[in-house]
Every structure is written in C-alpha cells, then in structure tokens.
C-alpha cells in the first residue's frame, strides 16, 4: 500500500477538520499559516483525487466513502481520514 494510506495521523494536535463525516463542505481551523494551506485528497488505494488551496474544501463531487486528507501548512504536514456521506 501507499505511504499516504499507511502513515495516517489520527490525532491532529494543531489542525481541526470539521465536520467529519461530511456531505460536502469541510473546514480547516488552527492551521499554522492560514491562507497558504494546501490540501490533497487521496482514495484508500493512495491515488490522489484532488488538490486544493485554502481553508474550506468542497468535496460534494466525491462518492460516498473514506478518503485520506493530507494538509500541508508551512513546514507541517498532517494526515487524517475523512468520511464523505
């Protein structure tokens, strides 16, 4: 399996991702640099689905399921699972 899927940090100390589960919109809070937040979304096979800049993500186009969210903010990288309903 891909390192994206294997190395998930379930407990993010500096980043809040809400709501999770979601039906479409995800918000990021407490990021280090704020506006320069870059996020990648991966499926469970490790394939990158999307990349987004900003603190509000619209994932309404994704099918229901579990995805990996990789948030990069400055020199920090956080990974967690998100559930799309």
C-alpha positions as a LaTeX table, in Angstrom:
\begin{tabular}{lrrr}
\hline
Residue & $x$ (\AA) & $y$ (\AA) & $z$ (\AA) \\
\hline
Unk1 & 0.00 & 0.00 & 0.00 \\
Unk2 & 0.95 & 3.60 & $-0.46$ \\
Unk3 & 2.70 & 5.62 & 2.30 \\
Unk4 & $-0.20$ & 8.11 & 2.20 \\
Unk5 & $-2.58$ & 5.43 & 3.45 \\
Unk6 & $-0.16$ & 3.72 & 5.84 \\
Unk7 & 1.08 & 6.82 & 7.70 \\
Unk8 & $-2.13$ & 8.45 & 8.89 \\
Unk9 & $-2.01$ & 10.68 & 11.94 \\
Unk10 & $-5.42$ & 10.13 & 13.56 \\
Unk11 & $-4.88$ & 12.73 & 16.29 \\
Unk12 & $-4.11$ & 16.14 & 14.84 \\
Unk13 & $-2.87$ & 18.47 & 17.57 \\
Unk14 & $-2.80$ & 21.69 & 15.51 \\
Unk15 & $-5.48$ & 21.21 & 12.86 \\
Unk16 & $-9.22$ & 20.77 & 13.33 \\
Unk17 & $-11.11$ & 19.33 & 10.38 \\
Unk18 & $-14.88$ & 19.60 & 10.60 \\
Unk19 & $-17.49$ & 18.34 & 10.07 \\
Unk20 & $-16.36$ & 14.76 & 9.72 \\
Unk21 & $-18.31$ & 12.88 & 8.43 \\
Unk22 & $-19.48$ & 15.40 & 5.85 \\
Unk23 & $-21.81$ & 15.55 & 2.89 \\
Unk24 & $-19.85$ & 18.22 & 1.06 \\
Unk25 & $-18.03$ & 21.06 & 2.83 \\
Unk26 & $-15.02$ & 20.60 & 5.14 \\
Unk27 & $-13.43$ & 23.42 & 7.14 \\
Unk28 & $-9.85$ & 23.57 & 8.41 \\
Unk29 & $-9.12$ & 25.52 & 11.59 \\
Unk30 & $-5.96$ & 26.31 & 13.58 \\
Unk31 & $-3.60$ & 25.92 & 10.65 \\
Unk32 & $-0.13$ & 27.44 & 11.04 \\
Unk33 & $-0.06$ & 29.96 & 8.19 \\
Unk34 & $-3.74$ & 30.01 & 7.35 \\
Unk35 & $-4.20$ & 31.22 & 3.79 \\
Unk36 & $-1.30$ & 29.16 & 2.38 \\
Unk37 & $-2.85$ & 25.87 & 3.44 \\
Unk38 & $-2.55$ & 23.27 & 0.69 \\
Unk39 & $-4.61$ & 20.07 & 0.88 \\
Unk40 & $-4.53$ & 16.85 & $-1.10$ \\
Unk41 & $-7.28$ & 14.24 & $-1.07$ \\
Unk42 & $-6.44$ & 10.57 & $-1.66$ \\
Unk43 & $-8.56$ & 7.46 & $-2.02$ \\
Unk44 & $-7.71$ & 4.41 & 0.09 \\
Unk45 & $-5.52$ & 2.95 & $-2.66$ \\
Unk46 & $-3.25$ & 6.02 & $-2.34$ \\
Unk47 & $-4.31$ & 7.67 & $-5.61$ \\
Unk48 & $-4.52$ & 11.47 & $-5.38$ \\
Unk49 & $-8.06$ & 12.60 & $-6.20$ \\
Unk50 & $-7.75$ & 16.36 & $-5.79$ \\
Unk51 & $-5.56$ & 19.20 & $-4.55$ \\
Unk52 & $-7.00$ & 22.36 & $-3.04$ \\
Unk53 & $-5.62$ & 25.60 & $-1.58$ \\
Unk54 & $-7.49$ & 27.29 & 1.25 \\
Unk55 & $-9.30$ & 26.56 & 4.49 \\
Unk56 & $-12.69$ & 25.50 & 3.08 \\
Unk57 & $-12.94$ & 22.38 & 0.92 \\
Unk58 & $-15.91$ & 21.37 & $-1.20$ \\
Unk59 & $-15.88$ & 17.58 & $-1.64$ \\
Unk60 & $-19.51$ & 17.21 & $-2.69$ \\
Unk61 & $-18.37$ & 15.75 & $-6.04$ \\
Unk62 & $-16.77$ & 12.72 & $-4.34$ \\
Unk63 & $-18.59$ & 9.40 & $-3.99$ \\
Unk64 & $-19.56$ & 8.27 & $-0.51$ \\
Unk65 & $-16.67$ & 6.61 & 1.29 \\
Unk66 & $-13.47$ & 7.10 & 3.24 \\
Unk67 & $-10.68$ & 9.34 & 1.98 \\
Unk68 & $-7.30$ & 10.48 & 3.26 \\
Unk69 & $-6.83$ & 14.22 & 3.74 \\
Unk70 & $-3.23$ & 15.45 & 3.66 \\
Unk71 & $-2.93$ & 19.03 & 4.92 \\
Unk72 & 0.32 & 20.93 & 4.32 \\
Unk73 & 0.79 & 24.25 & 6.08 \\
Unk74 & 4.24 & 25.76 & 6.18 \\
Unk75 & 6.66 & 23.00 & 7.18 \\
Unk76 & 3.95 & 20.92 & 8.85 \\
Unk77 & 2.10 & 18.01 & 7.27 \\
Unk78 & $-0.97$ & 16.35 & 8.79 \\
Unk79 & $-2.89$ & 13.33 & 7.51 \\
Unk80 & $-6.26$ & 12.04 & 8.64 \\
Unk81 & $-9.24$ & 10.08 & 7.37 \\
Unk82 & $-12.42$ & 11.86 & 6.29 \\
Unk83 & $-15.79$ & 10.28 & 5.62 \\
Unk84 & $-17.92$ & 11.51 & 2.72 \\
Unk85 & $-21.60$ & 10.68 & 3.25 \\
\hline
\end{tabular}
